[in-house]
Amino acid sequence: MDAATHLRTIARTWPRLTDALDQAPAPAWPPHMGVAALLTDHQGDDGVPERGARDGSGTGECPTPIRLEIVDLMTHVETRLVALADAIADANQRTAVQPAAANRRTLHAPRVWTAADRHRRDRLAAADATDPQRWRYTGQRTATYAALWLCARVEGIRGPQTPLTDHQRHLIDRTATAAVDRIERALQLARLARATGETCACGGELLIEGGDGQPPTLRCGRCERSITAALTAA
């Protein structure tokens, strides 16, 4: 995916992170039961497990009211995005037009605004003050706002900024990619694969796939045979 897609993904999934703050943690990945349990649970060739394996979460303990790992993730991502928007705005953004000052004919301030000039200057200042494409260093400095503002810069949407440099594009892409990776892992949106070090009967390497909230699967990289285990939590 490109940087713009990643940034829109951050903005779209941010409310789900907020919802996850007080939800029970998902089963650990990779599963604690290990490869041996997956193989033991397998029955025949239909991939239906004989019994469910527990992931260690059904201990009867009360869940933590707030998931600190989600708090840390949101703080990290928001801090990085806002700081990046600050840096790019500082380098690329035109200074906002200020309203016309009061007329004062002095040695150091000889300018006198005509009514037409004052009206034109004040209109430009008002447009700058309300321009949604202008990044502001106070006020709405959230991860969602920063992601959408950076997305507009990547897509070349017109605003009071000069175009991004190649280095700035690289920074945005790297930051957005890392953020989406962490968010998808936390919300179990992406299916992951990891080598097990075990081999299939055909001699191929066994991979364990999961981490997306679905039952983990052992899959042979050679013959593509797979074994799915049912994980249950009390």
N, C-alpha and C positions, 0 to 999 in steps of 0.2 A: 504494500500500500504506500501511497505517497504521503507527504507531510500534511497536505490539506485534509486527506481522508482521516489520518490519525488525529488531527486536531478536532475535527467534527466528532469523531468517536469519543474523545475525552469529554466534550461538551454534552454529548448525548447520554453517556453512561455515568456522569457525575452524580445525578440524583440516586442512582442505584448504590453508589458508595455510601451516600448518606443513609439510605434505608438499611444497609448492611451493618451500620454501627451497633445496632442493638439486636442483631440476629445471631443465632448460634453459629459458631464456626463450621465451615464445611469439613468433611473428612480430610485427613492429611494426605498430601501427595508427595512422593509415592505412598501407596497404602502400607500400613504397618504389618499387614498380614504376610507380605512377602510372596515371592514366586511359588514357594513350596505349597502354600495354602491354596493359591489359585489352581495349581495342578491337582491337589487333593480334592478340591471342590468340584473339579470337572467330572462329568458323568457322560460317558459315551462320546459321540462326535457331534451331538446337537448343540453343544455349548450351554446346556442348561445345568446350573450347579445343583449339587445334591443338597447342600446346606449353605446358609448365608454365613459369611465371615464378618466378624465385628472389627471395627477399626480402632477400638480402644476408647471411643468417645462415650460409650454408654456406661459410664461409671456411677451415674446417679449424682454427680456433682452439679451444683447450680452453675449455669453459664455466667460469664462475666457480663455485667450490665452494659459496658461499653467495650467494644473490641479495640484495644489499643493499637493493634497492628494496622487497622483501617485508619485510625486517627493519624498515625505516623505516615501512612501512605498519602493521605489527602494533604497533610501539611507539606510533605516533601514535594509533591507534584505542583501544588499551588504556588509554593515559594519559587520553584524553578521557572514556572511559566510567567509569573508576574515579574520576576527579575529579568527574564529574557525580553519581555515586552518593554520594560523600563529602558534597557540597554539599546534596543533597536529604535525606540522613539527618541531617545537622547541623541542618537547618531543621525537619524533620518528625518525627524519630524520638524516641520517649519514652526517657528515661534508664533504663538497665537497673536492675532491683531488685537490691540487694546483700544477701548473707546477713546474718542477725542478728548483731550484734556481741556480744562477751562481756559478761556482766552486770557492771556496775561502778557502784555507787551512790556518786556523787560530787556535788559542788556543780554541776559543769558537765555531768555526764552522769548524771542521776538515774534514767534509765529502767532498769527491770529486766524482761527478757523472761520471760513465762510459758512453760511448755513448749508450750502450744497455739499461742501467738503465734509462738514461735521456729519451730515446725514449719511454720506457714503462710507465714512470711516466707521461710524457706529453700526451700520448695517453689516459691514464685513466682520466687525468684532462679535456681533450677535451670531452670525453664521459660524464663526470659529467656536464660540462657546457651546453651541448645540450640535456640532458636527459629530455624528456617531462614529466616524472613522478616525477621530482624534483620540489618541491615548492620553489618559489623565493620570497624574501621579497621586491623586487623592480620590476618595470616594469608592466607586465600584471596582475594587481590585481583587477579583475572584478568579479562580481557575477557569470557570466557564467563560467569563468575559475575556480573559487573556487569550484563551484558546481560540475563540472566535475572531478576536482582533488580529492575532497572528495568522489565522487562516485567510483573512481578507488580504493581508500583506502578501502571503504566498501566492494567492490567486490574482494578484495585481489589481484589486479593486481600488478605484480612485480615491485618494485621500490626501491630506496635507503632508505627505511623506514622499521622499525620493524612493525609487525602486530598490529592492533588496540586493545586496551584493551576493556573490556566490558563497562567501564565507558565512554570511547571515543565514542564507538558505540551508547551509549544512548544519548550522547550530540549531535551527528550528526543527529540521528533520530528525536530528539525533535526539533532541530533547523530547519531541513528541513520540518518537518510536519507543524510547525507554519508558515513558509514562504509560503508553497504551499496553506495553508488555506487562508492567506491574499491575495495572488495573485489571486486565483480563485474567491474570493469575489469581488476584484477590477475589474476583467475582466468579471465577471458574467459567470463563467464556471461551477459552481456547483449549483444545485437546492437545495434550503434550505426549511426547514419546521419549522413553529412556531405555537404553540397553540394560539387560539384566545380567549379562555374563553367563547365561545358561544357553544351551543349544536344544533345538528341536530334534525329533527322531530322524529327520531328514538331514541333519547336520547344519541347518541354518540357525542364525542367531535369533533368540527370542527377545522381542521388545515388549515393554509394558506401556500401554497407552491409557490415558485418562486425564484427570485434573480438570475436567469440564463439567463436573457434577453427574456424569453418567458412570455406570459401572466400569471399573478398569478391565482392560482386555490384554491378554497375552497374544501377540501376533508373531508368527515366524516371518522373518524377512525374506525367506527363500520360497517356501511353499504357500505362504499367505494363510495357513491354518490359524484360526484364532480360538481363544478360550475366554469366555466372559464370566466374571464372578459377580454374584449379587452381594453388595455391601448393605448391611442393615445397621441402623443406629437406634438405641433404645430411646 
